[in-house]
């Protein structure tokens, strides 16, 4: 888990989607998707539920987001 991955996690959660997070971070949408997929593999849990209307954090995603924000604050 890298600080860059944590920043992407926060961006996706705060901006409501992968494309919006990509726009905010200056990354490509596929790069954002890869960062989240890698983080999900490392944590062994899905962080987002993807559905037709957008995304939502899973319980594991909510916990990871809280830890990410705390880590990035320090």
KADAGI-V261319 format. One record per residue. N is the residue number from 1. RES is the residue in one letter. OMEGA is omega as a letter, one per 40 degrees, with the letter a starting at -180 (none if undefined). Layout:
{{N:RES:OMEGA} {N:RES:OMEGA}}
This chain:
{{1:X:a} {2:X:i} {3:X:i} {4:X:i} {5:X:i} {6:X:i} {7:X:i} {8:X:i} {9:X:i} {10:X:a} {11:X:i} {12:X:a} {13:X:a} {14:X:a} {15:X:i} {16:X:i} {17:X:a} {18:X:a} {19:X:i} {20:X:i} {21:X:i} {22:X:i} {23:X:a} {24:X:a} {25:X:a} {26:X:i} {27:X:i} {28:X:i} {29:X:i} {30:X:i} {31:X:i} {32:X:i} {33:X:i} {34:X:a} {35:X:i} {36:X:i} {37:X:i} {38:X:i} {39:X:i} {40:X:i} {41:X:a} {42:X:a} {43:X:i} {44:X:a} {45:X:i} {46:X:a} {47:X:a} {48:X:i} {49:X:a} {50:X:i} {51:X:a} {52:X:a} {53:X:a} {54:X:a} {55:X:i} {56:X:i} {57:X:i} {58:X:i} {59:X:i} {60:X:i} {61:X:i} {62:X:i} {63:X:i} {64:X:i} {65:X:i} {66:X:i} {67:X:i} {68:X:i} {69:X:i} {70:X:i} {71:X:a} {72:X:i} {73:X:a} {74:X:none}}
